[in-house]
Amino acid sequence: MASLDGSKYDYVIVGGGVAGASAAKAIRERDAEGSVLVLGLEPDPPVYRPDLSKGLWLSDQTKLADIWLMDGKGAELHTSLPVTAIDTEAHEVEIDGGAKVGYGTLLIATGAQPRHLDLPESDRIVYYRTVADYRRLRELATAGSAVTVVGGGYIGAELTSALAQNDVKVTMIIEGELVQQHMFPASIAELVTKDFRDHGVELLTGTKVVSGEVTGDTVAVRTQDGKMVEGVAAVVGIGVEPRTKLAQDSGLTVEGGIVVDDRLRTSAADVYAAGDDTSFPDPLLGQRRVEHVDNAETMGKVAGENMAGADQPYDHTPFFWSDLFDNGYEAIGELSSAMDTVEDWNGEHTAAVVYYLADGTVRGVLLWNTWDSVEKAREVIEKSGKGELGKDQLSGLIPPG
């Protein structure tokens, strides 16, 4: 760190995640000579994060060595080095310990951090997000062991599926009555819940964790109805919060995320933002923040290009995907079971397209066991937003399956 004090780089990227790595690559492709510094909070280099809950658990062909996103060329990477302040007037960042580094243009790609419960600090209670979390859970969750998963959202459901397929005895604790009922319509949430139970997952529904204790190699969590659940580890997946404090303390506009324009510029000159921490003008859905890798990759790329002199709009409506045992889906836009929905199933009732509407306009599309249809779903959202499609015209637009 001492060597960085007083230095200046053409490009500084705060955040060593997918967005930051994508930006660094885009900068180098456009500017072969400019100096690039990436400052990461985590101890490991940027990694393709989806494989931490997908490929590394489910495919023998996926290895940790294969999913690093930076090869050590084209950018100077420092890990475990948090940035504590940004002086946008002086064009400087301050690193933990006091070192100051100048920048020509700056990208804030600080991502998001897991929400925590009131549980003891222990390496057997894992708020799953990083490579270190993967390594620790791999060490603990051996075949035949028991693991408790708290939360039935995106990461909780994925990890429950992955662990069970590695012969781990999983107890899943969720506040709702059905797995992912906040996102799926009842027909699919019921199917997913049954599928989890059929694969040996013990589901504790309609409750939440209120306390826990760690004794030796056992984690015991207590639910609000008094049940104690024991395992070698407890994995908590109850959502994330954007890391925006650094930006806010630096005087940038933050409203649910770091606010940017369509070029990904923040309210400060020469400062950009991209990834999970960023609130951007989606061309189809308006100002929003998205926590999925497609957004981080594509947004990071455009931010890097614009930092290096391009003038490209970020005009992408991102999608996301997941696999849960033998079922899977891709989705785009806003998905909430509280919205009005139109379900279009195939004849075998094994695949569906679900349209999510607000005030009669399609805001999201779920492609359940339906593939290669994301672009069609984007077109539906666009046409619906222009008033060219009504609710009664949706069925049949995208064939399920």
Protein Blocks (a to p, Z undefined) as FASTA:
>chain_A
ZZmgopacfbdcedjbfklmmmmmmmmmmmmkbccddddfbfbdcddfklmmmmmmmpmk
bcfklmccbehioiacdehiacfbdcfknopacdehiiacddfbdcddebpadddddddd
dfkbccdfbfklmmmmmmmmgghiacddedjbfklmmmmmmmmmnopacddddfblbehk
lmmcfklmmmmmmmmmmnopacdehiacfbdcdehjaccdddfkopacddfbdcddebja
ddfklmmmnopacehiacddfkopafbehiacedjkbccddfklopaddfbfklmmmmmm
mmmmmmnopacdcfbdcdddddehjbccddehjddfkbccdddddfkopaccddddeehi
afbdcdehiahklmmmmmmmmmmmnopacfklmgopacgZZ
